[in-house]
């Protein structure tokens, strides 16, 4: 296994294997691949594409998608309807969230996907202009935790891994981290009692957790995203919450990320406590991989120790991955699509 490549979750171009993509995968050997609508042509084509990716990689990859529902519905490319988290919570029926998680998990497993970057635990009102909005279940910690737990149960039934995001919570921000670094100006006490609460309650139930691109003055005076700040990743998440799963950065291409980290020092995310880096823009994969390989080739003792622990976590979780699904059934997939329409 190419160790440094295992630390990367990458986005790729196209919906079919090409010689350039094959060479990239052979060189980088990423630990995971994240899919977007650009990769989704037909269900059968996706299954073939993922099968070819698996054959190239030395270890079973995590294959992920952001399938939250509502505005973040990657399966829209296959005419799947999926209500938003906010819509589901307004029914006051957590069982509906569990059913949605189960149907989502079944669809992803049929496609060959084993990780869903969901649920969202940010506490945001639906009208907020922070990039979260209706992706949030609620502004109330207990409600958000209850519905997110139900969604995770549904995913787990279908052997799809969930991911809590965006720690420690972007709901109180007013800016979208895709465009700018948002600042959450709440007190430490309120952040812990409100925003962190759903993460604390569910931290033992999800094998992945994504740290968001938000700045929290209550925890640190370093004006950097949380996934670059050891005060959040190491002290709060690993220390206080005792989280034992895989910690992901958010996408390195988002504008909240300072240029020095994205272009010159991606290992700074590892030093802050991340285990894997999310590189969604295909053109950024090779430069990021090269800089990461160079940095890890001359890393100091603390970074080397963190690297060993990260690789252990990744390998341990990969041993629990279910085998890829068998022959694709277009009939089963279409029946599931119709079932999702009546949720």
WOWO-V915484 format. One record per residue. N is the residue number from 0. SS is DSSP state (helix for helix, strand for strand, loop for the rest). D_CENTER is the distance of its C-alpha to the mean C-alpha in Angstrom with 2 decimals. Layout:
n | ss | d_center
N | SS | D_CENTER
N | SS | D_CENTER
This chain:
n | ss | d_center
0 | loop | 22.49
1 | loop | 21.82
2 | helix | 20.31
3 | helix | 18.97
4 | helix | 17.20
5 | helix | 15.33
6 | loop | 13.50
7 | strand | 11.98
8 | strand | 9.13
9 | strand | 11.25
10 | strand | 12.12
11 | loop | 15.62
12 | loop | 18.58
13 | loop | 20.37
14 | loop | 20.53
15 | loop | 22.83
16 | loop | 23.49
17 | loop | 25.66
18 | helix | 27.52
19 | helix | 25.62
20 | helix | 22.22
21 | helix | 23.79
22 | helix | 25.11
23 | helix | 21.82
24 | helix | 20.08
25 | helix | 23.21
26 | helix | 23.28
27 | helix | 19.72
28 | loop | 18.76
29 | loop | 14.98
30 | loop | 13.11
31 | strand | 10.58
32 | strand | 10.76
33 | strand | 8.58
34 | strand | 11.03
35 | loop | 12.49
36 | helix | 15.80
37 | helix | 17.68
38 | helix | 16.99
39 | loop | 18.18
40 | loop | 21.97
41 | loop | 23.09
42 | helix | 21.64
43 | helix | 24.12
44 | helix | 23.40
45 | helix | 19.67
46 | helix | 20.68
47 | helix | 23.10
48 | helix | 20.73
49 | helix | 18.21
50 | helix | 21.27
51 | helix | 22.52
52 | helix | 19.35
53 | helix | 19.54
54 | helix | 23.22
55 | helix | 22.75
56 | loop | 20.32
57 | loop | 21.99
58 | loop | 19.54
59 | loop | 17.53
60 | loop | 14.20
61 | strand | 10.79
62 | strand | 10.61
63 | strand | 7.50
64 | strand | 7.79
65 | loop | 6.99
66 | strand | 9.96
67 | strand | 10.70
68 | strand | 14.34
69 | loop | 16.74
70 | loop | 16.05
71 | strand | 12.56
72 | strand | 14.03
73 | helix | 13.45
74 | helix | 16.04
75 | helix | 18.53
76 | helix | 19.57
77 | helix | 21.04
78 | loop | 22.64
79 | loop | 20.47
80 | loop | 20.92
81 | loop | 18.26
82 | loop | 19.22
83 | loop | 17.17
84 | helix | 16.23
85 | helix | 19.29
86 | helix | 21.55
87 | helix | 20.77
88 | helix | 21.46
89 | loop | 24.69
90 | loop | 26.11
91 | loop | 26.07
92 | loop | 25.27
93 | helix | 22.32
94 | helix | 23.51
95 | helix | 22.46
96 | helix | 18.82
97 | helix | 19.18
98 | helix | 20.81
99 | helix | 18.17
100 | helix | 15.54
101 | helix | 18.09
102 | helix | 18.92
103 | helix | 15.38
104 | helix | 15.02
105 | helix | 18.42
106 | helix | 17.71
107 | helix | 14.65
108 | helix | 16.77
109 | helix | 19.68
110 | helix | 17.84
111 | loop | 16.73
112 | loop | 12.95
113 | loop | 11.86
114 | strand | 8.15
115 | strand | 7.01
116 | loop | 3.81
117 | loop | 6.83
118 | loop | 9.17
119 | strand | 9.75
120 | loop | 12.23
121 | loop | 13.69
122 | loop | 17.43
123 | loop | 18.53
124 | loop | 21.60
125 | loop | 21.24
126 | loop | 23.38
127 | loop | 21.59
128 | loop | 21.09
129 | loop | 18.02
130 | loop | 15.42
131 | loop | 14.52
132 | helix | 17.76
133 | helix | 17.75
134 | helix | 13.99
135 | loop | 15.18
136 | loop | 17.17
137 | loop | 19.78
138 | loop | 21.18
139 | loop | 22.43
140 | helix | 20.49
141 | helix | 22.17
142 | helix | 21.51
143 | helix | 17.79
144 | helix | 17.55
145 | helix | 19.85
146 | helix | 18.17
147 | helix | 14.61
148 | helix | 16.29
149 | helix | 18.03
150 | helix | 15.06
151 | helix | 13.58
152 | helix | 17.13
153 | helix | 17.21
154 | helix | 14.21
155 | helix | 15.74
156 | helix | 19.07
157 | loop | 17.93
158 | loop | 16.32
159 | loop | 12.75
160 | strand | 10.15
161 | loop | 8.19
162 | strand | 5.55
163 | strand | 7.49
164 | strand | 7.08
165 | strand | 8.76
166 | strand | 11.11
167 | loop | 14.09
168 | loop | 14.10
169 | loop | 14.81
170 | loop | 17.06
171 | loop | 20.25
172 | loop | 19.75
173 | loop | 21.73
174 | loop | 20.10
175 | loop | 17.04
176 | loop | 14.97
177 | loop | 14.74
178 | loop | 18.49
179 | loop | 19.51
180 | loop | 18.73
181 | strand | 19.06
182 | strand | 21.10
183 | loop | 20.96
184 | loop | 24.63
185 | loop | 24.81
186 | loop | 26.63
187 | helix | 25.12
188 | helix | 26.68
189 | helix | 25.18
190 | helix | 21.62
191 | helix | 21.95
192 | helix | 23.78
193 | helix | 21.67
194 | helix | 18.15
195 | helix | 17.39
196 | helix | 19.20
197 | helix | 16.62
198 | helix | 14.27
199 | helix | 17.46
200 | helix | 18.45
201 | helix | 15.36
202 | loop | 14.28
203 | loop | 16.19
204 | loop | 14.72
205 | loop | 11.05
206 | loop | 10.53
207 | strand | 7.11
208 | strand | 6.95
209 | strand | 5.56
210 | strand | 8.97
211 | loop | 10.04
212 | loop | 12.74
213 | strand | 15.57
214 | strand | 18.94
215 | loop | 20.59
216 | loop | 24.31
217 | loop | 24.90
218 | loop | 23.09
219 | loop | 23.95
220 | loop | 26.29
221 | loop | 24.26
222 | loop | 23.09
223 | loop | 19.74
224 | loop | 16.11
225 | helix | 15.01
226 | helix | 12.81
227 | helix | 16.21
228 | loop | 18.24
229 | helix | 19.32
230 | helix | 20.73
231 | helix | 17.32
232 | helix | 15.35
233 | helix | 18.45
234 | helix | 20.93
235 | helix | 19.14
236 | helix | 16.03
237 | helix | 17.59
238 | helix | 21.15
239 | helix | 21.67
240 | loop | 18.97
241 | loop | 19.25
242 | loop | 15.62
243 | loop | 15.84
244 | loop | 12.46
245 | strand | 10.16
246 | strand | 9.13
247 | strand | 6.67
248 | strand | 8.13
249 | strand | 7.20
250 | strand | 8.93
251 | loop | 12.32
252 | loop | 14.25
253 | loop | 14.01
254 | loop | 17.48
255 | loop | 16.73
256 | loop | 16.46
257 | loop | 20.06
258 | helix | 21.61
259 | helix | 22.81
260 | helix | 19.39
261 | helix | 17.94
262 | helix | 21.23
263 | helix | 22.95
264 | loop | 21.05
265 | loop | 17.44
266 | helix | 18.46
267 | helix | 18.70
268 | helix | 15.00
269 | helix | 15.92
270 | helix | 19.03
271 | loop | 17.25
272 | loop | 15.43
273 | loop | 12.17
274 | loop | 12.14
275 | strand | 10.03
276 | strand | 9.95
277 | strand | 7.94
278 | strand | 11.06
279 | loop | 10.82
280 | loop | 14.56
281 | helix | 16.58
282 | helix | 19.49
283 | helix | 17.74
284 | helix | 16.81
285 | helix | 20.33
286 | helix | 21.31
287 | helix | 18.28
288 | helix | 18.89
289 | helix | 22.57
290 | helix | 22.25
291 | helix | 20.00
292 | helix | 22.50
293 | helix | 25.36
294 | helix | 24.06
295 | helix | 23.38
296 | helix | 26.82
297 | loop | 28.47
298 | loop | 26.24
299 | loop | 28.00
300 | helix | 28.16
301 | helix | 25.45
302 | helix | 22.84
303 | helix | 24.17
304 | helix | 23.88
305 | helix | 20.25
306 | helix | 19.61
307 | helix | 21.45
308 | helix | 19.48
309 | helix | 16.08
310 | helix | 17.54
311 | helix | 18.95
312 | helix | 15.75
313 | helix | 14.15
314 | helix | 17.47
315 | helix | 17.93
316 | helix | 14.82
317 | helix | 15.69
318 | helix | 19.13
319 | loop | 17.91
320 | loop | 16.33
321 | loop | 18.65
322 | loop | 20.70
323 | loop | 19.97
324 | loop | 21.72
325 | loop | 25.35
326 | loop | 27.09
327 | loop | 25.46
328 | loop | 27.31
329 | helix | 27.46
330 | helix | 29.47
331 | helix | 26.95
332 | helix | 24.16
333 | helix | 26.54
334 | helix | 27.58
335 | helix | 24.03
336 | helix | 23.56
337 | helix | 26.80
338 | helix | 25.80
339 | helix | 22.68
340 | helix | 25.06
341 | loop | 26.98
342 | loop | 24.31
